[in-house]
């Protein structure tokens, strides 16, 4: 087996999709897509506004860069949850500038950023070779300098590599719409309603640490509000981690500490204090709802 075939096999194994169930699509859609849950035109901005990083990234885009960055972050979050790792590729574009003394200098004129799937094939002191998926499923090798590849790991956020995939797999075991169960509920003397309650309790146990609720019927208002807090905290945790990694990569790639940074505009909320105030009756459920859903 040649090196390309081995690389192709490794890529297929690394990014093989787990068997989908009733809950997998909803979970990943709920947790990974439409990340700017606060509807703002300038959800992402740069600081300072006209910094070099902003100028270079905008040079590579002909429309709203804010929307495009959000789409990239959606993909990164999915890869982190589904595969345990993700990679971002910072690709500089250069132009040749002639000086007054007619000497030529290569200058960065644009900076492309995007998610890339693959694995590191070879590391050197200042460069690395990255194997990734090309067009039509082909294998492509890219040579990158230090800083152009950003590594992200689910372990950095305190989760095992397969934490979310195992959770979704467990949820699939509690699917009450499977054909076998549809037949079972028609058996005389079988209390299917009790079985439904048991499956619902099992799903709540599996997702107790994650702000994801597939059903709200029968749940208390307090529980629904608490799950909303869990979800927002998790999304902000992922978002801050990814933005921090992007800014680290920009600094290394541009070799300047003052190149500027990407920031996310979210209203700061102390969720722990908010829940404590609600728990001890300092604010009502209606007030908490207004803060969580309309602030």
N, C-alpha and C positions, 0 to 999 in steps of 0.2 A: 504494500500500500504506500503510494507516494505521499509527500508532505501535504499537498493540496487536498487529497482525499481524507487524510487524517484530520486536517483542519476543518473540513466540511462536516465530518462526523462529530467532531467536538462542538462545533457551532450548533448543529441540530440537537445534540444532547443537552447542551447548555440552555437552549431556548425552546426546548420541547414544552408544549402547553399541557398542563394537567387536564384531566377529563372534566369538562364543564358539567355543572349541575344547575338546578333551579336557582341557586343563590349566588353562584360565582359571578355571573354577568352583572347582576344588580349590585353586588358588593363592590366590584372594581369600578363600576360606573359611579356609584355613590361616593367612593373614597378617592378616586383618581381623576375624575373628569370635572370640568367647569370649576376649576380650583378657586377662581376669584369669586368666592361666595358673597363678597361685598361688591355690589355692582358699581364700579367706578371706571371712568374713562382712563384715568391715569393710575391704574392699580400698581403698575411698576413705573418707577422713575429713576433718574440717576442723581447722584449727589457728588459734587455740585452739578447743576443742571446741564451745563455745557462742557462737561469734562471730556477728556480724550476717549475714555471708554465709550461714552455715549456717542461721540462723533464717529468712531470707527464702526460701532455696531449699526448705527443708523445708515452708514454708507452702504451696507450690504442689504438693505431692505428698502422696498419701494412702497410700503404701506405701514400700518400701525405695528411698530415693533413690540408694543406692550402685549398685543394679542398673540403675536408669534412666540414670545417668551413664555406666555402662559401655556400655550400648546406644548412647548418643549418640556416645561415642568410637569404637565399632566403625564407625558410619556415617561419621564424619569421616575415619577412616583409609582406608575404602573410597574416599571421594570424592577424597582426596589421591592415592591410587595410581591410580585410574581416570581422573580428570579433571585432576589436577595442582594443583587448588585446592579449598578448602572454606571454608564460612562457618558461624559459630555466631551465634545470635541471642539476646541477653539482653533479655528483655522484662519491664520492671518493672510491677508492679500497684500502684495507689495507692488510698488511702482518705482521706476528708476527716475531719480531726480538729478539733474545736472547742476553743478555748482558754478560759481562765477569763474573758477579756474578750470572749467570744463571737465572736472572730475565727476564721476557718476557715483551715486549713493542709493542703496536700496532702502526705501522707507515704507513702513506699514501704512497702507491707505484704507484698509477695511478689516473687520474682524467678524468672521462667521461663527455662529455657535449653534450646536445641534446635538441631539442625542445620537449615540452610535452604539450598535450592538456588536459584541465580539469578545476578544480576549487578547491579553498581551502575549506576543509570541517570543519576543526577545528584549531584554533590557540592557542598555549600555549606560555609561556614566551620565551623558547629557542627552541621549536619544533613546527611543524605543521603537520597536516594530509591533504594530497592532494588526491583528487579523480580524476582519469584519465581513459582514454580508455585503456583496455587491449587487449588481443588477441581475434580475432573474435567478436569484438564489446562488449566484457564483461567489467564490471566495476572493477577497481582495486584501492585499497587504499594504498598510500605510506606514510610512516612516514619519515619526513625530519628534519634535524637540521637547525638552522639558517644559512643562506648563501647558502644552497644547491638549493634553488629555487629563480630564478631571475624573478621579475615582470616587464613587459613592457606594457606601455599604450600609445595609440595613442594620448591621451590628453596631454601627456608630450611633444609631438611634435607640439602642438597647433591646433590639429584637433578634431572635435567632433567624438564620437565613430563610427557613421555611415556615416561619411563624404564621404568616397570613395564608399561605397555600394550605397548610395543615388545618387551619381554622375553617376555610371554605370547604375543604374535603369533609370535615366533620359535619358541617351543616348539611351537606348532601345526604347524609345518612338519615336526616330527619325530614326528608321530602315526603309529605303526606299525599302528593298527587300522583305517585307512581302507580302504574296499572295494577300491580299486585295488591296494593292497599285499597284500591278502588273496589276490587273484588272482595277483599276481606271485610269491608265495612257492611257488606250485604249479608254476612253470615248471621243467622239468628242467634241472639243472645250475646253478640259481641258489642261492647260499649265503645263505639268508635269515638264518641265525644271525649271520653276519659283519655283515650290514646292521643287525641289532638292536643289536649291540655298538657300531657306528658311531653310530647314533641316540642310544644311551644316553650315549656320550661327548659328543656334541653338546649334549645337555640339561644335562650336568654343566658344560660350558663356559659355557653361557648363564646358569646360576644360580650360578656360582662365587663371586660377591660377595654372594649372598643366601642366608639360611638356610632354603632350601626344597628338600626332596628328595622327588620323586614316587615313587622306587623305592629300596629299600635293599638289594635282592638283589645280591650280588656286591661290595658296598661294604665297606670295612674298618671295624672298630669305631672307629678313630681318626677316620676321615672322618665317620662318623655323629655322633660326639660334637662334632666341630668345627662341623658344620652346625647342631647344636643351639645351640651358643654363638652362632653368627651370627644365628640366628633370635631368641634372647632379647635380644641386644644391639640388634637392629633394632626389636623391639617396644618395648623400654624407651626407645629414642631417640624414637620416635613418641609414646609416652605422655608423656614428660617435656616434649616440645615442646607438645603439646596442653594439658596441665595448666598449663604456664606461660602460654600464651595466654589460657586461661580466667581465671586469676588476674589477669592484666593487665587483662582486660575488666571483671572485677568491681571492681577498684580505680577504673577510670575511670568506670564506670557509677554506682557508689555514691558517687563523689567523696570517698572516704576511704581513706587508706593503711593504716588499722588495722581494716578491715572483716573481716579474716581471709582465709585462703586454703585452697584444696582441696589435699590431699596424697594421694599414693598410697603404700600400705604394701607395699613390696617389700623382701625381704631383700637388702641390699647385697652384691654379689658382684663381685670384681675378675676379670672374665673373662679379660683378657689375662694376668694373673699366674697364674691357674688353668691356662690352656693352657700357659704356659711351664713350670710345675711338672710338668705331665703329660709335656711334650715331653722334659724332662731327667730323667725318671724319679723325681721327688720324690714323686709320687702315682701310683697305679695306675689303669688304665682303669675298674676297678670302683669305686674311690673317686671318680673324676671323674663316673661315671654317677650315683652316689648323690647327689652335690652338685647336679648339673644337673636330675635328674628327681624327687628326693625331698626336697630341702631346702625 
